[in-house]
Amino acid sequence: MNVATNRVQRLFNFPDPVNETSARLVAFGVVVQAAAFLVFHEGWMLGVLVFGFVARVLTGPTLSPLGQFSTRVATPVVERLMSAPSRRVPGPPKRFAQGIGLGCTAGAAVGWLVGAPTVSFVLIAMLIIAASLEAFAAFCLGCIAYAAIWGCDDCDDISERLRRAVAQSQVAISE
């Protein structure tokens, strides 16, 4: 029984700290999936988004196909290309951010199911904005909300991350 309990606890253990590159790659995947829903208007795509957020809220990347791809495949490639290890960030704010994403996608799915597609489109557009900020600028709205509610030493000062993001975008533009 103790071995089984340990396995279950490990399964539902959200990582802390979290690899920032992996988090940003997951956010990019969410942007792609959410944009696909807005383009194709296929309700089943909302189910995929909801499942991904449920899996990441409960287990981090463990049960999330997007999380697994990001941590096992994409992050090592990105780190190799950048010739630098990723920054580690606190896990609880990232889990909270995933919970907000779950709320948006679940609300969008309910809106779709009850025949209110405009609600779905608005919620998914909001999700795209938040996930894009994370993916492209390392600016996590969920983490900021977490810091405002519960406090988080690493979350309080984002100025260094913003400077790095601006510098990276300038390098990318010049190339």
C-alpha atoms as an extended CHARMM CRD file, in Angstrom:
* protein
*
       175  EXT
         1         1  MET       CA              0.0000000000        0.0000000000        0.0000000000  PROA      1               0.0000000000
         2         2  ASN       CA              2.8310000000        2.3910000000        0.8090000000  PROA      2               0.0000000000
         3         3  VAL       CA              4.4120000000        1.8990000000       -2.6450000000  PROA      3               0.0000000000
         4         4  ALA       CA              1.0910000000        2.5700000000       -4.3600000000  PROA      4               0.0000000000
         5         5  THR       CA              0.5210000000        5.6820000000       -2.2540000000  PROA      5               0.0000000000
         6         6  ASN       CA              3.9940000000        6.9320000000       -3.1580000000  PROA      6               0.0000000000
         7         7  ARG       CA              3.3110000000        6.4460000000       -6.8690000000  PROA      7               0.0000000000
         8         8  VAL       CA              0.0150000000        8.3040000000       -6.6850000000  PROA      8               0.0000000000
         9         9  GLN       CA              1.6210000000       11.1510000000       -4.7290000000  PROA      9               0.0000000000
        10        10  ARG       CA              4.4220000000       11.3850000000       -7.3060000000  PROA      10              0.0000000000
        11        11  LEU       CA              1.8740000000       11.3720000000      -10.1290000000  PROA      11              0.0000000000
        12        12  PHE       CA              0.0100000000       14.3280000000       -8.6520000000  PROA      12              0.0000000000
        13        13  ASN       CA              3.1470000000       16.2320000000       -7.6800000000  PROA      13              0.0000000000
        14        14  PHE       CA              3.4760000000       19.5020000000       -9.5950000000  PROA      14              0.0000000000
        15        15  PRO       CA              7.1510000000       20.3120000000      -10.2130000000  PROA      15              0.0000000000
        16        16  ASP       CA              8.7750000000       23.0280000000       -8.1280000000  PROA      16              0.0000000000
        17        17  PRO       CA             10.8060000000       24.6620000000       -9.5180000000  PROA      17              0.0000000000
        18        18  VAL       CA              9.6020000000       24.6670000000      -13.1220000000  PROA      18              0.0000000000
        19        19  ASN       CA             11.8120000000       24.9460000000      -16.1750000000  PROA      19              0.0000000000
        20        20  GLU       CA             10.8850000000       28.3300000000      -17.6760000000  PROA      20              0.0000000000
        21        21  THR       CA             11.6600000000       27.2190000000      -21.2190000000  PROA      21              0.0000000000
        22        22  SER       CA              9.2840000000       24.2690000000      -20.8640000000  PROA      22              0.0000000000
        23        23  ALA       CA              6.5700000000       26.5460000000      -19.4690000000  PROA      23              0.0000000000
        24        24  ARG       CA              6.9990000000       28.9540000000      -22.3650000000  PROA      24              0.0000000000
        25        25  LEU       CA              6.8970000000       26.1310000000      -24.9150000000  PROA      25              0.0000000000
        26        26  VAL       CA              3.6860000000       24.7880000000      -23.3670000000  PROA      26              0.0000000000
        27        27  ALA       CA              2.2480000000       28.3060000000      -23.5890000000  PROA      27              0.0000000000
        28        28  PHE       CA              3.2290000000       28.4440000000      -27.2640000000  PROA      28              0.0000000000
        29        29  GLY       CA              1.4430000000       25.1240000000      -27.8250000000  PROA      29              0.0000000000
        30        30  VAL       CA             -1.6480000000       26.5220000000      -26.1110000000  PROA      30              0.0000000000
        31        31  VAL       CA             -1.5200000000       29.5730000000      -28.4140000000  PROA      31              0.0000000000
        32        32  VAL       CA             -1.3970000000       27.2950000000      -31.4730000000  PROA      32              0.0000000000
        33        33  GLN       CA             -4.2500000000       25.0800000000      -30.2350000000  PROA      33              0.0000000000
        34        34  ALA       CA             -6.4210000000       28.0320000000      -29.2130000000  PROA      34              0.0000000000
        35        35  ALA       CA             -5.7970000000       29.8430000000      -32.5100000000  PROA      35              0.0000000000
        36        36  ALA       CA             -6.7650000000       26.6650000000      -34.3670000000  PROA      36              0.0000000000
        37        37  PHE       CA            -10.0820000000       26.6570000000      -32.4960000000  PROA      37              0.0000000000
        38        38  LEU       CA            -10.7210000000       30.2900000000      -33.4640000000  PROA      38              0.0000000000
        39        39  VAL       CA             -9.9420000000       29.5220000000      -37.1110000000  PROA      39              0.0000000000
        40        40  PHE       CA            -11.7930000000       26.2150000000      -37.4930000000  PROA      40              0.0000000000
        41        41  HSD       CA            -14.6380000000       26.6010000000      -34.9300000000  PROA      41              0.0000000000
        42        42  GLU       CA            -14.4610000000       22.9180000000      -34.0000000000  PROA      42              0.0000000000
        43        43  GLY       CA            -15.7990000000       22.2320000000      -30.4970000000  PROA      43              0.0000000000
        44        44  TRP       CA            -13.7020000000       19.0840000000      -29.9940000000  PROA      44              0.0000000000
        45        45  MET       CA            -10.6230000000       21.3430000000      -29.9810000000  PROA      45              0.0000000000
        46        46  LEU       CA            -11.9100000000       22.8550000000      -26.7510000000  PROA      46              0.0000000000
        47        47  GLY       CA            -11.9760000000       19.3470000000      -25.2740000000  PROA      47              0.0000000000
        48        48  VAL       CA             -8.2870000000       18.9570000000      -26.1260000000  PROA      48              0.0000000000
        49        49  LEU       CA             -7.4900000000       22.2880000000      -24.4690000000  PROA      49              0.0000000000
        50        50  VAL       CA             -9.5510000000       21.4570000000      -21.3660000000  PROA      50              0.0000000000
        51        51  PHE       CA             -7.9060000000       18.0360000000      -21.0380000000  PROA      51              0.0000000000
        52        52  GLY       CA             -4.4420000000       19.5930000000      -21.3360000000  PROA      52              0.0000000000
        53        53  PHE       CA             -5.1220000000       22.1270000000      -18.6100000000  PROA      53              0.0000000000
        54        54  VAL       CA             -6.7060000000       19.5430000000      -16.2910000000  PROA      54              0.0000000000
        55        55  ALA       CA             -3.6820000000       17.2790000000      -16.7770000000  PROA      55              0.0000000000
        56        56  ARG       CA             -1.1990000000       20.1060000000      -16.1320000000  PROA      56              0.0000000000
        57        57  VAL       CA             -3.0580000000       21.4400000000      -13.0720000000  PROA      57              0.0000000000
        58        58  LEU       CA             -3.1770000000       17.9710000000      -11.5280000000  PROA      58              0.0000000000
        59        59  THR       CA              0.2220000000       16.5770000000      -12.5300000000  PROA      59              0.0000000000
        60        60  GLY       CA              2.3280000000       19.2520000000      -14.2150000000  PROA      60              0.0000000000
        61        61  PRO       CA              3.6530000000       17.7970000000      -17.4700000000  PROA      61              0.0000000000
        62        62  THR       CA              3.2300000000       14.1400000000      -16.4320000000  PROA      62              0.0000000000
        63        63  LEU       CA             -0.1910000000       13.4280000000      -18.0070000000  PROA      63              0.0000000000
        64        64  SER       CA             -0.1850000000       16.2700000000      -20.5420000000  PROA      64              0.0000000000
        65        65  PRO       CA              0.8850000000       15.3040000000      -24.0690000000  PROA      65              0.0000000000
        66        66  LEU       CA              1.8730000000       18.9290000000      -24.6980000000  PROA      66              0.0000000000
        67        67  GLY       CA              3.7570000000       19.0170000000      -21.3860000000  PROA      67              0.0000000000
        68        68  GLN       CA              5.5820000000       15.7830000000      -22.2250000000  PROA      68              0.0000000000
        69        69  PHE       CA              6.5400000000       17.0200000000      -25.6880000000  PROA      69              0.0000000000
        70        70  SER       CA              7.7340000000       20.3380000000      -24.2750000000  PROA      70              0.0000000000
        71        71  THR       CA              9.8130000000       18.8650000000      -21.4440000000  PROA      71              0.0000000000
        72        72  ARG       CA             11.2130000000       15.7940000000      -23.1780000000  PROA      72              0.0000000000
        73        73  VAL       CA             11.6580000000       16.9260000000      -26.7940000000  PROA      73              0.0000000000
        74        74  ALA       CA             11.4190000000       20.6870000000      -27.3710000000  PROA      74              0.0000000000
        75        75  THR       CA             13.1590000000       22.0280000000      -24.2450000000  PROA      75              0.0000000000
        76        76  PRO       CA             16.3800000000       20.0150000000      -24.7340000000  PROA      76              0.0000000000
        77        77  VAL       CA             16.5370000000       21.1950000000      -28.3580000000  PROA      77              0.0000000000
        78        78  VAL       CA             15.9890000000       24.8480000000      -27.3960000000  PROA      78              0.0000000000
        79        79  GLU       CA             18.5460000000       24.6410000000      -24.5740000000  PROA      79              0.0000000000
        80        80  ARG       CA             21.0790000000       23.1010000000      -26.9570000000  PROA      80              0.0000000000
        81        81  LEU       CA             20.4670000000       25.8240000000      -29.5430000000  PROA      81              0.0000000000
        82        82  MET       CA             20.7740000000       28.5640000000      -26.9240000000  PROA      82              0.0000000000
        83        83  SER       CA             23.8460000000       26.9030000000      -25.3630000000  PROA      83              0.0000000000
        84        84  ALA       CA             22.4850000000       27.6760000000      -21.9260000000  PROA      84              0.0000000000
        85        85  PRO       CA             20.3570000000       25.9210000000      -19.3350000000  PROA      85              0.0000000000
        86        86  SER       CA             16.8950000000       27.2700000000      -18.7020000000  PROA      86              0.0000000000
        87        87  ARG       CA             16.0040000000       29.4340000000      -15.7580000000  PROA      87              0.0000000000
        88        88  ARG       CA             14.0590000000       27.7610000000      -12.9610000000  PROA      88              0.0000000000
        89        89  VAL       CA             10.9370000000       29.5230000000      -11.6820000000  PROA      89              0.0000000000
        90        90  PRO       CA              8.6040000000       28.7170000000       -8.7700000000  PROA      90              0.0000000000
        91        91  GLY       CA              6.0530000000       25.9780000000       -9.4420000000  PROA      91              0.0000000000
        92        92  PRO       CA              3.0090000000       27.1640000000       -7.4580000000  PROA      92              0.0000000000
        93        93  PRO       CA              2.4800000000       30.3330000000       -9.5550000000  PROA      93              0.0000000000
        94        94  LYS       CA              2.7230000000       28.2690000000      -12.7560000000  PROA      94              0.0000000000
        95        95  ARG       CA              0.1630000000       25.7890000000      -11.3990000000  PROA      95              0.0000000000
        96        96  PHE       CA             -2.1170000000       28.7090000000      -10.5410000000  PROA      96              0.0000000000
        97        97  ALA       CA             -1.6840000000       30.0460000000      -14.0890000000  PROA      97              0.0000000000
        98        98  GLN       CA             -2.6460000000       26.6060000000      -15.4630000000  PROA      98              0.0000000000
        99        99  GLY       CA             -5.7480000000       26.7580000000      -13.2490000000  PROA      99              0.0000000000
       100       100  ILE       CA             -6.7280000000       30.0830000000      -14.7850000000  PROA      100             0.0000000000
       101       101  GLY       CA             -6.2340000000       28.5550000000      -18.2240000000  PROA      101             0.0000000000
       102       102  LEU       CA             -8.4680000000       25.6810000000      -17.1680000000  PROA      102             0.0000000000
       103       103  GLY       CA            -11.1410000000       28.1540000000      -16.0920000000  PROA      103             0.0000000000
       104       104  CYS       CA            -11.0040000000       29.9420000000      -19.4530000000  PROA      104             0.0000000000
       105       105  THR       CA            -11.0980000000       26.7710000000      -21.5170000000  PROA      105             0.0000000000
       106       106  ALA       CA            -13.7890000000       25.1130000000      -19.3950000000  PROA      106             0.0000000000
       107       107  GLY       CA            -15.8890000000       28.2770000000      -19.6430000000  PROA      107             0.0000000000
       108       108  ALA       CA            -15.3480000000       28.3180000000      -23.3990000000  PROA      108             0.0000000000
       109       109  ALA       CA            -16.3760000000       24.6580000000      -23.6470000000  PROA      109             0.0000000000
       110       110  VAL       CA            -19.5460000000       25.2830000000      -21.6380000000  PROA      110             0.0000000000
       111       111  GLY       CA            -20.3210000000       28.3090000000      -23.7850000000  PROA      111             0.0000000000
       112       112  TRP       CA            -19.8780000000       26.2100000000      -26.9140000000  PROA      112             0.0000000000
       113       113  LEU       CA            -22.0670000000       23.3930000000      -25.5610000000  PROA      113             0.0000000000
       114       114  VAL       CA            -24.9390000000       25.7080000000      -24.6000000000  PROA      114             0.0000000000
       115       115  GLY       CA            -24.9040000000       27.4930000000      -27.9390000000  PROA      115             0.0000000000
       116       116  ALA       CA            -23.0740000000       30.6670000000      -26.9400000000  PROA      116             0.0000000000
       117       117  PRO       CA            -20.0860000000       30.5770000000      -29.2940000000  PROA      117             0.0000000000
       118       118  THR       CA            -19.3190000000       34.2630000000      -28.7590000000  PROA      118             0.0000000000
       119       119  VAL       CA            -18.5330000000       33.5100000000      -25.1110000000  PROA      119             0.0000000000
       120       120  SER       CA            -16.1990000000       30.7450000000      -26.2950000000  PROA      120             0.0000000000
       121       121  PHE       CA            -14.4420000000       33.0130000000      -28.7820000000  PROA      121             0.0000000000
       122       122  VAL       CA            -13.9300000000       35.7890000000      -26.2220000000  PROA      122             0.0000000000
       123       123  LEU       CA            -12.5640000000       33.4320000000      -23.5550000000  PROA      123             0.0000000000
       124       124  ILE       CA            -10.2210000000       31.7350000000      -26.0260000000  PROA      124             0.0000000000
       125       125  ALA       CA             -9.0440000000       35.1160000000      -27.3390000000  PROA      125             0.0000000000
       126       126  MET       CA             -8.2280000000       36.1120000000      -23.7430000000  PROA      126             0.0000000000
       127       127  LEU       CA             -6.3720000000       32.8160000000      -23.3220000000  PROA      127             0.0000000000
       128       128  ILE       CA             -4.3600000000       33.5120000000      -26.4780000000  PROA      128             0.0000000000
       129       129  ILE       CA             -3.3360000000       36.9270000000      -25.1550000000  PROA      129             0.0000000000
       130       130  ALA       CA             -2.2170000000       35.5340000000      -21.7940000000  PROA      130             0.0000000000
       131       131  ALA       CA             -0.4430000000       32.4980000000      -23.2920000000  PROA      131             0.0000000000
       132       132  SER       CA              1.2600000000       34.6970000000      -25.9010000000  PROA      132             0.0000000000
       133       133  LEU       CA              2.6390000000       36.9680000000      -23.1930000000  PROA      133             0.0000000000
       134       134  GLU       CA              4.1040000000       33.9040000000      -21.4720000000  PROA      134             0.0000000000
       135       135  ALA       CA              5.3660000000       32.2520000000      -24.6570000000  PROA      135             0.0000000000
       136       136  PHE       CA              6.9540000000       35.2730000000      -26.3110000000  PROA      136             0.0000000000
       137       137  ALA       CA              7.8720000000       37.5980000000      -23.4350000000  PROA      137             0.0000000000
       138       138  ALA       CA              8.1470000000       35.3670000000      -20.3140000000  PROA      138             0.0000000000
       139       139  PHE       CA              5.3960000000       37.5240000000      -18.8040000000  PROA      139             0.0000000000
       140       140  CYS       CA              3.0120000000       35.2660000000      -16.8850000000  PROA      140             0.0000000000
       141       141  LEU       CA             -0.2530000000       36.9770000000      -15.9410000000  PROA      141             0.0000000000
       142       142  GLY       CA             -1.2160000000       34.0460000000      -13.7080000000  PROA      142             0.0000000000
       143       143  CYS       CA              2.0960000000       34.3490000000      -11.8620000000  PROA      143             0.0000000000
       144       144  ILE       CA              1.5130000000       38.0660000000      -11.3320000000  PROA      144             0.0000000000
       145       145  ALA       CA             -1.9720000000       37.3570000000       -9.9630000000  PROA      145             0.0000000000
       146       146  TYR       CA             -0.5160000000       34.6330000000       -7.7170000000  PROA      146             0.0000000000
       147       147  ALA       CA              2.0990000000       37.0500000000       -6.3820000000  PROA      147             0.0000000000
       148       148  ALA       CA             -0.5490000000       39.6890000000       -5.7220000000  PROA      148             0.0000000000
       149       149  ILE       CA             -2.7670000000       37.2440000000       -3.8240000000  PROA      149             0.0000000000
       150       150  TRP       CA             -0.2670000000       35.0630000000       -1.9390000000  PROA      150             0.0000000000
       151       151  GLY       CA              3.0940000000       36.7000000000       -2.4940000000  PROA      151             0.0000000000
       152       152  CYS       CA              6.0810000000       35.1610000000       -4.2130000000  PROA      152             0.0000000000
       153       153  ASP       CA              9.6070000000       36.4930000000       -3.7990000000  PROA      153             0.0000000000
       154       154  ASP       CA             10.7030000000       35.4960000000       -7.2940000000  PROA      154             0.0000000000
       155       155  CYS       CA              7.4650000000       36.8040000000       -8.8230000000  PROA      155             0.0000000000
       156       156  ASP       CA              7.5650000000       40.2470000000       -7.2540000000  PROA      156             0.0000000000
       157       157  ASP       CA             10.2800000000       41.7660000000       -9.4560000000  PROA      157             0.0000000000
       158       158  ILE       CA              9.9190000000       40.9190000000      -13.1150000000  PROA      158             0.0000000000
       159       159  SER       CA             12.1240000000       43.7570000000      -14.3860000000  PROA      159             0.0000000000
       160       160  GLU       CA             15.1210000000       41.4960000000      -15.0760000000  PROA      160             0.0000000000
       161       161  ARG       CA             12.9770000000       39.0390000000      -17.0440000000  PROA      161             0.0000000000
       162       162  LEU       CA             11.4780000000       41.8980000000      -19.0480000000  PROA      162             0.0000000000
       163       163  ARG       CA             14.9600000000       43.2670000000      -19.8490000000  PROA      163             0.0000000000
       164       164  ARG       CA             16.0610000000       39.8100000000      -21.0190000000  PROA      164             0.0000000000
       165       165  ALA       CA             12.9370000000       39.3640000000      -23.1390000000  PROA      165             0.0000000000
       166       166  VAL       CA             13.4320000000       42.7510000000      -24.8040000000  PROA      166             0.0000000000
       167       167  ALA       CA             17.1070000000       41.9720000000      -25.4570000000  PROA      167             0.0000000000
       168       168  GLN       CA             16.2080000000       38.5720000000      -26.9590000000  PROA      168             0.0000000000
       169       169  SER       CA             13.5600000000       40.1010000000      -29.2030000000  PROA      169             0.0000000000
       170       170  GLN       CA             16.0140000000       42.7470000000      -30.4170000000  PROA      170             0.0000000000
       171       171  VAL       CA             18.5540000000       40.0400000000      -31.2670000000  PROA      171             0.0000000000
       172       172  ALA       CA             15.8720000000       38.0620000000      -33.1090000000  PROA      172             0.0000000000
       173       173  ILE       CA             14.8010000000       41.1550000000      -35.0830000000  PROA      173             0.0000000000
       174       174  SER       CA             18.3770000000       41.9880000000      -36.0910000000  PROA      174             0.0000000000
       175       175  GLU       CA             19.0140000000       38.4360000000      -37.3950000000  PROA      175             0.0000000000
